[in-house]
Amino acid sequence: MKLFRWNVILLAMVLAGMAMVPCVSAEESGEKIVDTQTAVINQLIGQNMTVGEYYEKTSPEFLMEMPETLREHLYQTKKEWPTPLNEQSNRQSTASQSAAQRKVEIAVCTQSGWGLVGSTLSYGSESWSLPDGNLFPSMYDKSTLFKWNWDSSQWECVTSTSRTSYLTSYNRAASTTIAQPGTYIVFGQHHGLFPPFSYPQSYSLATESSIFDIS
């Protein structure tokens, strides 16, 4: 039995201030990508495109649910892809983003991870603010499970889930699936709006879990 393992790999910093507002979360929305969607993603992997263009082709319903400001930002943000297996088998990376508004420091932390109990594989991606209690207008996380195809030397999408929360300090997209033998990675995308009067107004980050094998 393996405990659920998370790998914190990306961090965004912003200087901002915000009044405390009661937290309201949107309904959680999950999806199992059908064969046709998987085929589309396989065709897109590695292409030079924006995050908005990617969602437009793979999950247009989630793109439409986003606030207009965030949606416009995604069409200006380059799409990141999972690290090829032959580049690095256990990658961890960090990044930071800063802005100035008031002398109050707020951090956005993001991570992706997985856990295995028997044949049930749990996977997910999440984001949260530091210090706790700083509310963001919106947080959007999408977590995708990829399996390595040794014959074609490419990642194949297995399943995916996403969630959007509003006026919140925490958001998580997570799900489970029955695991088949193979090599996997969890890839997360994290987008959201910083508190009012911050600059930049939004963030867009990507995370990866370590690559892992299931026998």
Secondary structure by P-SEA (a helix, b strand, c coil): cccccccccbbbbbbbcccccccccccbbbbcccaaaaaaaaaaccccccaaaaaaaccaaaaaaccaaaaaaaaabbbbbccccccccbbbbbbbbbcccccbbbbbbbbccccccccbbbbbcccccccccccccbbbbbbbbbbbcccccbbbbccccccccccccbbbbcccccccbbbbbbbbbbbbccccccccccccccccccccccc
